[in-house]
Amino acid sequence: MSDVIHHECGLAMVRLRKPLSYYQEKYGTPIHGLKCLQLLMRKMRNRGQDGAGIATIKLDHPPGKKFISRKRSNDKNYLDHLWKGVYRRFDELTPEQLQDGDYLKKNLPYTGELMMGHLRYGTHGSNDIETCHPFLRQSNWKTRCLIVAGNFNLTNVDELFQELVELGQFPKEKSDTVTVLEKIGHFLDDEVQRIHQWHKPDGYTNIQINDIIAKELDVQRLLKRASKKFDGGYVMGGMIGHGDGFVMRDPAGIRPAFYFENEEFVAVASERPALQTTFNVPFESIKEVTPGHALIIKKDGKVTMERFIKPIPRAACSFERIYFSRGTDRDIYLERKDLGRLLARQVAEAIDYDFNNTVFSYIPNTAETAYMGMIEGLEQELTDWKEKEIAKRQKKGKNGFNKILNTKVRNEKIVVKDGKARTFIADTQSRGDMVSHVYDVTYGIVKDNVDTLVLLDDSIVRGTTMRDSIIKIVSRLKPKRIIIVSSAPQIRFPDCYGIDMSRMGEFVAFRAMENLLKAKGKKKLMDKVYRKALKELEKPKEKMVNVVKELYDQFDYADVSAEIARIMTPKGTIPQVDVIYQTIPDLHKACPNNNGDWYFSGNYPTPGGFKVVNRAFVNYMEGSDARAY
């Protein structure tokens, strides 16, 4: 994606099923589990560039000894800074101490059997250390200590916050993470108290009851009570002080979560390849956390998949497949190739099958897999074209087959990102000039005023980088025409489940639609839909509909694409600029199991989504820059 947007976070959890001495004997170090957590986080570093954190719990640790350790970092080199801090204490040990698991567990932090890591990609707000996960709720009772981290955004934080206030709590801030922590924490306290009151009359001591609580605590019941009104996309990981762990996934499966277990480990991660690499296991060994379910790991090591909320129709995020997740996942790799392949016919028709005078390339590097698929599709289109052309010539008794047979898809590396370019110059004009040079081009490949240049991008959100940098600089190659191809459909509606796309006016598709309304003399329709949106916001969110769709319904998909092309064309650009977008039906063909398409279709999987889209439109019409949820 040439436009920079913030997006998903990453979650990792590891539970050791053997004593630390076992890992020393088999893997050469008692802290092998900690190193597995470190590798999981490094393999998912694409999911967080604002900060990271870890927390660990030691099982059956004696009173008076620290059993929970936590470290977080928002340093610019956050992962290196985080793990350097973790290992700092180990550097002072002798070789004998480093190999002694019992010694490490008794004396060193971060040597527990249950551990969780988080990578933060902030979608809004500040980026200080306090916003980094995991979050900790402390207590002198082990069974009431709670650690939470996750990849989530909730659409109804205000509602959940008010519930906490009505319970008598005084939350320190209004954020979805703190709200989730306190919500789960409240019901954890309640469940612990219930078990305590049940067994106290039987004559058990408080110490004995603590052990009973650890065995009888019903994590499924706890999560079911806590999450009743959660509305959003989420994967939340939690660790309870006595040693229970859980990872819960939203009922539509919007956010991704995968797990692996054997006799040595239980591990969870936001991305499947991270688990495959870390534990050296095949694709088939990794399973998905079921939507609406929690993977629950009890203190005794027993693992179950328990339903905590009723699943709803699957709407796993398609942006995960298009762009955010690393393409080393087999399914994602094949889906991205299909996204490109399904664009081939549109592209071939757009150039009128003139392959001799067309150069194909891509921008940025993340679009490479989709580009490979597009090239494969174009090669098939070219083969079909050759067969038809040869058949025509044979019918007319003509020769010249060699020229047809020698026609090839001109696959070139035209645009490269200049990693040394910086754009922190204060002067607006100078900064604008620098922005246009963030990318560089390969000269001498495109034939002046003859060739069409086709560039594939993952998706186009705002179109500003395309306008201010890419189109401006590739125009210097003097192509006759520039065609920008997006492997994603037009992004028309805001997201509220994890990606920083909540302001309507930032979308180039929205701006294009508004321009078309003005050009067609329909601008008053904006005011009409604004009044409808205000009325929708008076309804319970479960009864709301997306009224903004009415505006887009006024125009054909191709008309909006054409206006987007006009918006993205810098002033003074000589080549004609066109834009081709993926269609929503072809998106579903390429990503059949990740059909969450609300950014493109406006069909939100939860009621909170419809509230957000109407609020975002009202904010735009009122000139407010406020977040829509």
C-alpha positions as CSV (number, residue, x, y, z in Angstrom):
1,M,0.0,0.0,0.0
2,S,1.6,3.3,-1.1
3,D,-0.5,5.2,1.5
4,V,0.7,4.8,5.0
5,I,-2.0,3.8,7.5
6,H,-1.8,2.2,10.9
7,H,-3.4,-1.2,11.4
8,E,-3.4,-4.4,13.3
9,C,-1.5,-5.4,16.5
10,G,0.2,-8.7,17.1
11,L,-0.4,-11.1,20.0
12,A,1.7,-14.1,21.0
13,M,1.3,-16.5,23.9
14,V,3.4,-19.5,25.0
15,R,2.6,-22.0,27.7
16,L,5.3,-24.5,28.7
17,R,4.0,-28.0,29.6
18,K,7.3,-29.3,31.0
19,P,9.6,-28.1,33.8
20,L,12.4,-25.7,32.7
21,S,15.0,-28.5,33.2
22,Y,13.3,-30.4,30.4
23,Y,14.0,-27.6,27.9
24,Q,17.6,-27.4,29.1
25,E,18.1,-31.1,28.3
26,K,16.4,-31.0,24.9
27,Y,17.1,-27.5,23.6
28,G,20.2,-26.5,25.5
29,T,18.6,-23.7,27.6
30,P,16.0,-23.6,30.4
31,I,14.6,-20.3,28.9
32,H,13.8,-21.9,25.5
33,G,10.2,-20.9,26.0
34,L,11.2,-17.3,26.4
35,K,13.3,-17.5,23.3
36,C,10.3,-18.9,21.4
37,L,8.2,-15.9,22.5
38,Q,10.9,-13.6,21.3
39,L,11.1,-15.3,17.9
40,L,7.3,-15.2,17.5
41,M,7.3,-11.5,18.1
42,R,10.2,-10.9,15.7
43,K,8.4,-12.9,13.0
44,M,5.3,-10.7,13.5
45,R,7.1,-7.3,13.8
46,N,5.1,-6.2,10.7
47,R,2.1,-6.0,13.0
48,G,3.5,-3.3,15.4
49,Q,5.9,-0.4,14.9
50,D,4.9,1.7,17.9
51,G,5.9,-0.5,20.8
52,A,6.0,-3.9,22.3
53,G,5.7,-5.7,25.7
54,I,5.8,-9.0,27.4
55,A,4.6,-10.5,30.7
56,T,5.3,-13.8,32.3
57,I,3.8,-15.8,35.2
58,K,5.7,-18.4,37.3
59,L,3.5,-21.3,38.4
60,D,3.4,-22.4,42.1
61,H,5.9,-19.7,43.2
62,P,6.2,-19.2,47.0
63,P,4.6,-16.2,48.7
64,G,6.9,-13.2,49.0
65,K,8.6,-13.9,45.7
66,K,7.7,-12.0,42.6
67,F,5.8,-14.3,40.3
68,I,4.7,-11.8,37.6
69,S,7.2,-10.0,35.4
70,R,6.3,-7.4,32.8
71,K,8.4,-5.2,30.5
72,R,7.3,-2.7,27.8
73,S,9.1,-0.5,25.3
74,N,8.1,2.3,23.0
75,D,11.7,3.0,21.9
76,K,12.3,3.6,18.2
77,N,14.0,0.2,18.2
78,Y,11.3,-1.2,20.4
79,L,12.0,-5.0,20.0
80,D,15.7,-4.7,20.5
81,H,15.2,-2.4,23.4
82,L,12.6,-4.7,25.0
83,W,14.6,-7.9,24.8
84,K,17.9,-6.2,25.8
85,G,16.1,-5.2,29.0
86,V,14.8,-8.7,29.5
87,Y,18.1,-10.4,29.1
88,R,20.1,-7.8,31.0
89,R,20.0,-9.7,34.3
90,F,21.0,-13.0,32.6
91,D,24.2,-11.5,31.3
92,E,25.5,-11.4,34.9
93,L,25.1,-15.1,35.5
94,T,27.7,-17.9,35.4
95,P,27.4,-20.6,32.7
96,E,26.3,-23.0,35.5
97,Q,23.5,-20.7,36.7
98,L,22.3,-20.2,33.1
99,Q,21.9,-23.9,32.7
100,D,20.0,-24.4,36.0
101,G,16.3,-24.0,35.5
102,D,15.4,-24.2,39.2
103,Y,17.9,-21.4,40.0
104,L,16.6,-19.2,37.2
105,K,13.0,-19.6,38.2
106,K,13.8,-18.8,41.9
107,N,16.0,-15.8,41.2
108,L,15.4,-14.3,37.8
109,P,12.4,-12.5,36.3
110,Y,10.8,-13.6,33.0
111,T,11.4,-17.3,33.8
112,G,7.8,-18.4,34.1
113,E,5.9,-21.1,32.4
114,L,3.1,-18.9,31.0
115,M,4.1,-15.9,28.9
116,M,2.5,-13.4,26.5
117,G,3.9,-10.8,24.1
118,H,2.3,-8.0,22.2
119,L,3.3,-5.7,19.3
120,R,1.5,-2.4,19.2
121,Y,0.4,-0.5,16.1
122,G,-1.5,2.4,17.6
123,T,-4.6,3.5,15.6
124,H,-5.2,6.7,17.5
125,G,-4.1,8.6,20.6
126,S,-0.7,8.9,22.2
127,N,2.3,6.6,21.8
128,D,3.7,6.7,25.4
129,I,4.8,3.7,27.4
130,E,1.5,3.5,29.2
131,T,-0.3,2.7,25.9
132,C,1.8,-0.4,25.3
133,H,0.4,-3.8,26.2
134,P,0.2,-6.0,28.2
135,F,-1.9,-4.3,30.8
136,L,-1.7,-5.5,34.4
137,R,-4.4,-5.5,37.1
138,Q,-2.7,-6.3,40.4
139,S,-3.9,-7.9,43.6
140,N,-2.5,-9.6,46.7
141,W,-4.6,-12.6,45.8
142,K,-3.0,-14.6,42.9
143,T,-6.4,-15.6,41.5
144,R,-7.4,-12.0,41.1
145,C,-4.3,-10.8,39.3
146,L,-5.0,-10.3,35.6
147,I,-2.8,-9.5,32.6
148,V,-4.5,-8.6,29.3
149,A,-3.2,-7.8,25.8
150,G,-4.8,-7.9,22.4
151,N,-5.4,-6.9,18.8
152,F,-8.7,-5.2,19.0
153,N,-10.9,-2.1,18.7
154,L,-14.4,-2.0,20.3
155,T,-17.0,0.3,18.8
156,N,-18.9,0.8,22.1
157,V,-16.3,1.8,24.7
158,D,-18.5,4.6,26.0
159,E,-21.3,2.1,26.8
160,L,-18.9,-0.4,28.4
161,F,-17.2,2.4,30.4
162,Q,-20.6,3.6,31.7
163,E,-21.3,0.1,32.9
164,L,-18.1,0.0,34.9
165,V,-19.1,3.4,36.5
166,E,-22.5,2.0,37.4
167,L,-20.8,-1.0,39.0
168,G,-19.2,1.5,41.3
169,Q,-15.7,1.4,39.7
170,F,-13.7,4.5,39.0
171,P,-11.7,3.7,35.8
172,K,-8.4,5.6,35.5
173,E,-9.1,6.3,31.8
174,K,-11.6,5.8,29.0
175,S,-9.9,3.5,26.5
176,D,-10.9,0.1,25.1
177,T,-7.9,-1.7,26.6
178,V,-8.4,-0.4,30.1
179,T,-12.2,-0.9,29.8
180,V,-11.6,-4.5,28.7
181,L,-9.1,-5.1,31.5
182,E,-11.5,-3.8,34.2
183,K,-14.5,-5.5,32.7
184,I,-12.9,-8.9,32.7
185,G,-11.3,-8.1,36.1
186,H,-14.6,-7.3,37.7
187,F,-16.1,-10.6,36.7
188,L,-12.9,-12.4,37.7
189,D,-13.3,-10.9,41.2
190,D,-16.9,-12.0,41.2
191,E,-16.1,-15.6,40.2
192,V,-13.3,-15.9,42.7
193,Q,-15.6,-14.5,45.5
194,R,-18.4,-16.9,44.5
195,I,-16.1,-20.0,44.7
196,H,-14.7,-18.7,48.0
197,Q,-18.2,-18.2,49.6
198,W,-19.3,-21.7,48.4
199,H,-16.4,-23.5,50.0
200,K,-15.8,-21.4,53.2
201,P,-18.6,-23.0,55.2
202,D,-17.0,-26.4,54.6
203,G,-14.2,-25.5,57.0
204,Y,-11.4,-25.0,54.4
205,T,-8.7,-22.5,55.2
206,N,-8.2,-19.5,53.0
207,I,-4.9,-21.0,51.7
208,Q,-6.8,-24.3,50.8
209,I,-9.5,-22.3,49.1
210,N,-7.0,-20.5,46.9
211,D,-6.0,-23.9,45.5
212,I,-9.6,-24.8,45.0
213,I,-10.3,-21.6,43.1
214,A,-7.3,-22.3,40.8
215,K,-8.9,-25.7,39.9
216,E,-12.6,-24.6,39.8
217,L,-12.4,-21.2,38.2
218,D,-14.6,-21.4,35.1
219,V,-12.8,-19.2,32.6
220,Q,-15.5,-19.8,30.0
221,R,-18.2,-18.5,32.4
222,L,-16.0,-15.6,33.3
223,L,-15.5,-14.5,29.7
224,K,-19.1,-15.1,28.8
225,R,-20.2,-12.7,31.5
226,A,-17.6,-10.1,30.8
227,S,-18.0,-10.0,27.0
228,K,-21.8,-9.9,26.7
229,K,-21.8,-6.4,25.2
230,F,-18.4,-6.4,23.4
231,D,-19.0,-5.0,19.9
232,G,-16.0,-4.9,17.6
233,G,-13.2,-7.0,16.2
234,Y,-10.9,-8.6,18.7
235,V,-8.4,-11.2,19.7
236,M,-7.7,-10.8,23.4
237,G,-5.1,-12.7,25.4
238,G,-5.3,-13.0,29.2
239,M,-3.3,-14.6,32.0
240,I,-4.6,-15.0,35.5
241,G,-2.1,-14.9,38.4
242,H,-2.4,-18.5,39.5
243,G,-1.6,-19.8,35.9
244,D,-4.8,-20.0,33.8
245,G,-4.4,-18.5,30.3
246,F,-6.9,-17.7,27.5
247,V,-7.2,-16.2,24.0
248,M,-10.6,-15.1,22.9
249,R,-11.7,-14.3,19.4
250,D,-14.6,-12.1,18.3
251,P,-17.8,-13.9,17.1
252,A,-17.3,-12.9,13.4
253,G,-13.7,-13.9,13.3
254,I,-12.7,-10.4,12.2
255,R,-9.2,-10.5,13.8
256,P,-7.0,-13.5,13.2
257,A,-5.6,-16.0,15.8
258,F,-3.9,-19.3,15.3
259,Y,-2.6,-21.9,17.8
260,F,-0.3,-25.0,18.0
261,E,0.0,-27.6,20.8
262,N,2.0,-30.7,21.5
263,E,3.3,-32.3,24.7
264,E,5.8,-29.5,25.2
265,F,4.1,-26.3,24.3
266,V,0.8,-24.5,23.7
267,A,1.4,-21.4,21.6
268,V,-0.9,-18.8,20.1
269,A,0.0,-16.1,17.5
270,S,-1.8,-13.6,15.2
271,E,0.0,-15.2,12.2
272,R,0.4,-18.8,11.2
273,P,3.9,-18.7,9.7
274,A,5.3,-17.3,12.9
275,L,4.2,-20.5,14.7
276,Q,5.4,-22.7,11.8
277,T,8.9,-21.1,11.9
278,T,9.2,-20.9,15.7
279,F,8.3,-24.5,16.4
280,N,9.3,-26.0,13.0
281,V,6.0,-27.6,12.3
282,P,4.0,-28.1,9.1
283,F,1.1,-26.0,7.9
284,E,-1.4,-28.7,8.9
285,S,-0.3,-28.6,12.6
286,I,-1.5,-25.0,13.0
287,K,-5.2,-24.5,13.8
288,E,-7.4,-21.4,13.9
289,V,-9.0,-20.2,17.1
290,T,-12.7,-20.6,16.4
291,P,-14.7,-17.3,16.2
292,G,-16.8,-16.7,19.3
293,H,-14.6,-19.2,21.2
294,A,-11.8,-19.0,23.7
295,L,-8.7,-21.2,23.7
296,I,-8.4,-21.9,27.5
297,I,-5.3,-23.2,29.1
298,K,-5.8,-24.3,32.7
299,K,-3.1,-24.2,35.3
300,D,-2.7,-28.0,35.0
301,G,-2.0,-27.7,31.3
302,K,-5.4,-28.9,30.0
303,V,-6.4,-27.1,26.8
304,T,-10.0,-26.6,25.6
305,M,-11.8,-24.5,23.0
306,E,-14.9,-23.1,24.7
307,R,-17.7,-20.9,23.2
308,F,-18.1,-17.7,25.2
309,I,-20.4,-15.8,22.8
310,K,-22.7,-16.9,20.0
311,P,-20.8,-16.8,16.7
312,I,-22.3,-14.7,13.9
313,P,-21.7,-15.0,10.1
314,R,-18.0,-15.1,9.4
315,A,-16.5,-11.8,8.4
316,A,-12.7,-12.3,8.7
317,C,-10.9,-9.1,7.6
318,S,-10.0,-9.2,3.9
319,F,-7.4,-6.5,4.4
320,E,-5.4,-9.1,6.4
321,R,-5.1,-11.1,3.1
322,I,-4.6,-8.1,0.8
323,Y,-1.9,-6.3,2.7
324,F,-1.4,-6.6,6.5
325,S,-0.4,-10.2,7.2
326,R,3.0,-11.4,6.1
327,G,2.7,-13.2,2.7
328,T,4.7,-16.2,3.9
329,D,1.4,-17.9,4.9
330,R,0.6,-20.4,2.1
331,D,-3.1,-19.4,1.9
332,I,-2.4,-15.7,1.9
333,Y,0.3,-16.1,-0.8
334,L,-2.1,-18.0,-3.1
335,E,-4.9,-15.6,-2.4
336,R,-2.8,-12.5,-3.2
337,K,-1.8,-14.2,-6.5
338,D,-5.4,-14.8,-7.2
339,L,-6.2,-11.1,-6.5
340,G,-3.7,-10.2,-9.2
341,R,-4.8,-12.9,-11.6
342,L,-8.4,-11.8,-11.5
343,L,-7.4,-8.3,-12.6
344,A,-5.7,-9.5,-15.7
345,R,-8.6,-9.4,-18.1
346,Q,-9.6,-5.8,-17.0
347,V,-6.0,-4.7,-17.6
348,A,-5.7,-6.5,-21.0
349,E,-8.9,-4.9,-22.2
350,A,-7.8,-1.5,-20.9
351,I,-4.6,-1.6,-23.0
352,D,-6.6,-3.1,-25.9
353,Y,-4.2,-6.1,-25.8
354,D,-1.4,-3.9,-27.0
355,F,1.3,-5.9,-25.1
356,N,4.1,-4.7,-27.4
357,N,3.7,-1.1,-26.2
358,T,2.9,-1.7,-22.5
359,V,5.2,-2.1,-19.5
360,F,4.0,-3.7,-16.3
361,S,5.4,-3.1,-12.8
362,Y,4.3,-2.7,-9.2
363,I,4.5,-0.4,-6.1
364,P,5.2,-1.0,-3.2
365,N,7.1,-4.3,-2.5
366,T,4.1,-5.7,-0.6
367,A,2.3,-5.8,-3.9
368,E,4.8,-8.2,-5.5
369,T,2.8,-11.4,-4.9
370,A,-0.4,-9.9,-6.4
371,Y,1.7,-8.6,-9.3
372,M,3.0,-12.1,-9.9
373,G,-0.5,-13.3,-10.2
374,M,-1.5,-10.5,-12.5
375,I,1.5,-11.3,-14.8
376,E,0.4,-15.0,-14.9
377,G,-3.1,-13.9,-15.8
378,L,-1.8,-11.5,-18.4
379,E,0.3,-14.3,-20.0
380,Q,-2.8,-16.4,-20.3
381,E,-4.7,-13.5,-21.8
382,L,-1.8,-13.0,-24.2
383,T,-1.9,-16.7,-25.2
384,D,-5.6,-16.5,-25.9
385,W,-5.1,-13.3,-28.0
386,K,-2.3,-15.0,-30.0
387,E,-4.5,-18.0,-30.8
388,K,-7.3,-15.6,-32.1
389,E,-4.8,-13.5,-34.1
390,I,-3.2,-16.5,-35.7
391,A,-6.6,-18.0,-36.5
392,K,-7.6,-14.7,-38.2
393,R,-4.5,-14.6,-40.3
394,Q,-4.8,-18.2,-41.3
395,K,-8.4,-17.6,-42.4
396,K,-7.2,-14.7,-44.6
397,G,-4.3,-16.7,-45.9
398,K,-1.7,-14.3,-44.4
399,N,1.7,-15.0,-42.8
400,G,3.5,-12.9,-40.1
401,F,3.0,-15.4,-37.3
402,N,6.5,-14.8,-35.9
403,K,5.6,-11.3,-34.8
404,I,2.6,-12.5,-33.0
405,L,4.4,-15.4,-31.4
406,N,7.3,-13.2,-30.2
407,T,4.9,-10.8,-28.3
408,K,5.6,-10.9,-24.6
409,V,4.4,-9.4,-21.4
410,R,6.9,-6.7,-20.6
411,N,7.5,-7.4,-16.9
412,E,9.9,-4.7,-15.4
413,K,11.0,-3.2,-12.1
414,I,10.2,0.4,-12.7
415,V,9.5,2.0,-9.3
416,V,11.8,1.6,-6.2
417,K,11.5,3.2,-2.8
418,D,14.5,5.4,-1.9
419,G,15.1,4.4,1.7
420,K,17.4,7.4,2.2
421,A,14.8,10.0,1.4
422,R,13.5,12.0,4.4
423,T,10.6,14.5,4.6
424,F,11.0,16.3,7.9
425,I,11.8,19.7,6.3
426,A,9.6,22.4,7.9
427,D,9.1,24.5,4.8
428,T,5.9,23.3,3.1
429,Q,7.0,23.8,-0.5
430,S,10.4,22.2,0.1
431,R,8.8,19.3,1.9
432,G,6.4,18.8,-1.0
433,D,9.4,18.6,-3.4
434,M,11.0,16.0,-1.1
435,V,7.9,13.9,-0.9
436,S,7.9,13.5,-4.6
437,H,11.3,11.9,-4.5
438,V,10.5,9.2,-1.9
439,Y,10.4,6.9,-4.8
440,D,12.8,6.6,-7.7
441,V,12.4,5.1,-11.2
442,T,14.3,3.0,-13.7
443,Y,15.1,5.1,-16.7
444,G,15.4,4.0,-20.3
445,I,12.8,1.1,-20.3
446,V,9.6,3.0,-21.2
447,K,9.5,4.2,-24.8
448,D,8.9,7.9,-24.8
449,N,5.3,8.8,-25.7
450,V,4.6,5.3,-27.0
451,D,4.4,2.9,-24.0
452,T,1.6,2.6,-21.5
453,L,2.9,2.1,-18.0
454,V,0.8,-0.2,-15.8
455,L,1.5,-0.1,-12.0
456,L,-0.1,-2.5,-9.5
457,D,-0.7,-1.3,-5.9
458,D,-2.1,-3.3,-3.0
459,S,-4.8,-0.8,-2.4
460,I,-5.4,3.0,-2.6
461,V,-6.8,4.6,0.5
462,R,-6.2,8.4,0.3
463,G,-4.4,8.6,-3.0
464,T,-2.0,11.3,-1.7
465,T,1.2,9.3,-2.1
466,M,0.1,8.2,-5.6
467,R,-0.6,11.8,-6.5
468,D,2.3,13.6,-4.8
469,S,5.0,11.1,-5.4
470,I,4.5,8.1,-7.7
471,I,2.5,9.5,-10.6
472,K,4.6,12.7,-10.5
473,I,7.9,10.8,-10.8
474,V,6.9,8.1,-13.3
475,S,5.6,10.8,-15.6
476,R,9.2,11.7,-16.1
477,L,9.6,8.5,-18.0
478,K,7.3,10.1,-20.6
479,P,4.8,7.2,-21.0
480,K,1.9,7.8,-23.3
481,R,-0.5,6.6,-20.6
482,I,-0.4,5.5,-16.9
483,I,-2.7,2.9,-15.5
484,I,-2.8,2.4,-11.7
485,V,-4.2,-1.0,-10.7
486,S,-5.4,-1.7,-7.2
487,S,-5.6,-5.3,-6.0
488,A,-8.3,-4.1,-3.5
489,P,-11.7,-2.6,-4.3
490,Q,-12.5,1.0,-3.8
491,I,-12.2,1.9,0.0
492,R,-15.5,3.7,0.6
493,F,-16.3,3.3,4.2
494,P,-14.5,3.7,7.6
495,D,-13.2,0.9,9.7
496,C,-13.7,0.5,13.4
497,Y,-12.3,-2.9,14.1
498,G,-8.5,-2.3,14.1
499,I,-7.4,-0.2,11.1
500,D,-6.9,3.5,11.3
501,M,-9.4,4.5,8.7
502,S,-12.2,6.2,10.6
503,R,-12.5,9.6,8.9
504,M,-14.7,9.7,5.9
505,G,-13.1,12.7,4.1
506,E,-9.7,11.0,3.9
507,F,-10.9,8.4,1.4
508,V,-10.2,9.3,-2.2
509,A,-13.3,7.3,-3.2
510,F,-15.5,9.4,-0.9
511,R,-14.0,12.6,-2.4
512,A,-14.6,11.3,-5.9
513,M,-18.2,10.5,-5.1
514,E,-18.7,14.0,-3.6
515,N,-17.1,15.6,-6.7
516,L,-19.5,13.6,-9.0
517,L,-22.5,14.7,-6.9
518,K,-21.5,18.3,-7.5
519,A,-20.9,17.8,-11.2
520,K,-24.3,16.2,-11.6
521,G,-26.1,18.9,-9.6
522,K,-26.9,16.4,-6.8
523,K,-25.0,18.1,-4.0
524,K,-28.2,18.6,-2.0
525,L,-28.3,14.8,-1.6
526,M,-25.4,15.1,0.9
527,D,-27.6,17.2,3.2
528,K,-30.5,14.8,2.8
529,V,-28.3,11.8,3.8
530,Y,-26.9,13.9,6.6
531,R,-30.4,14.4,8.1
532,K,-31.0,10.6,7.7
533,A,-27.7,9.8,9.4
534,L,-28.7,12.0,12.4
535,K,-32.0,10.1,12.7
536,E,-30.2,6.8,12.5
537,L,-28.0,7.9,15.4
538,E,-31.1,8.3,17.5
539,K,-31.9,4.6,17.1
540,P,-30.5,1.7,19.0
541,K,-27.4,0.6,17.1
542,E,-29.0,-2.8,16.4
543,K,-31.6,-1.1,14.2
544,M,-29.3,1.3,12.3
545,V,-28.6,1.0,8.6
546,N,-25.8,2.5,6.5
547,V,-27.4,5.5,4.9
548,V,-24.1,6.6,3.2
549,K,-24.5,3.8,0.7
550,E,-27.2,6.0,-1.0
551,L,-24.6,8.4,-2.1
552,Y,-22.4,5.9,-3.8
553,D,-25.5,4.2,-5.4
554,Q,-25.9,7.3,-7.6
555,F,-22.9,6.3,-9.8
556,D,-21.4,3.3,-11.6
557,Y,-18.2,1.8,-10.2
558,A,-16.3,2.9,-13.3
559,D,-17.4,6.5,-12.9
560,V,-16.0,6.7,-9.4
561,S,-12.7,5.1,-10.6
562,A,-12.5,7.7,-13.4
563,E,-13.0,10.6,-10.9
564,I,-10.4,9.0,-8.6
565,A,-7.9,9.0,-11.5
566,R,-8.6,12.7,-12.1
567,I,-8.1,13.5,-8.4
568,M,-4.8,11.6,-8.3
569,T,-3.4,13.3,-11.4
570,P,-1.0,16.1,-10.5
571,K,-1.4,19.4,-12.2
572,G,0.6,19.6,-15.4
573,T,0.8,15.8,-15.9
574,I,1.0,15.0,-19.6
575,P,0.2,11.3,-19.7
576,Q,-3.4,10.2,-19.3
577,V,-3.9,8.6,-15.9
578,D,-6.5,5.8,-15.4
579,V,-7.3,3.6,-12.4
580,I,-8.6,0.0,-12.4
581,Y,-9.9,-1.4,-9.1
582,Q,-10.6,-4.9,-8.0
583,T,-14.3,-5.8,-7.9
584,I,-15.9,-7.0,-4.7
585,P,-17.1,-10.3,-6.3
586,D,-13.6,-11.0,-7.5
587,L,-12.3,-10.2,-4.0
588,H,-14.6,-12.9,-2.6
589,K,-13.4,-15.3,-5.2
590,A,-9.8,-14.7,-4.2
591,C,-10.4,-14.7,-0.5
592,P,-13.4,-17.0,0.1
593,N,-12.7,-17.5,3.8
594,N,-11.9,-13.9,4.6
595,N,-15.0,-12.2,3.4
596,G,-15.1,-9.2,5.7
597,D,-15.5,-6.4,3.1
598,W,-17.1,-3.5,5.0
599,Y,-14.4,-1.0,3.9
600,F,-15.6,-1.6,0.3
601,S,-19.3,-2.6,0.6
602,G,-20.4,-0.9,3.8
603,N,-21.8,-4.2,5.0
604,Y,-20.6,-4.2,8.7
605,P,-20.6,-7.5,10.6
606,T,-21.6,-5.9,13.9
607,P,-24.2,-3.2,14.9
608,G,-21.5,-0.9,16.1
609,G,-20.2,-0.7,12.5
610,F,-23.4,0.9,11.3
611,K,-23.2,3.4,14.1
612,V,-19.7,4.3,13.2
613,V,-20.3,4.9,9.5
614,N,-23.2,7.2,10.2
615,R,-21.3,9.0,12.9
616,A,-18.3,9.4,10.6
617,F,-20.5,10.9,7.9
618,V,-22.1,13.3,10.4
619,N,-18.7,14.4,11.6
620,Y,-17.6,15.1,8.1
621,M,-20.7,17.2,7.3
622,E,-20.2,19.1,10.5
623,G,-16.6,19.7,9.9
624,S,-15.5,17.7,12.9
625,D,-12.2,15.8,13.0
626,A,-13.3,13.7,15.9
627,R,-12.9,9.9,15.9
628,A,-16.2,8.2,15.0
629,Y,-16.0,5.6,17.8
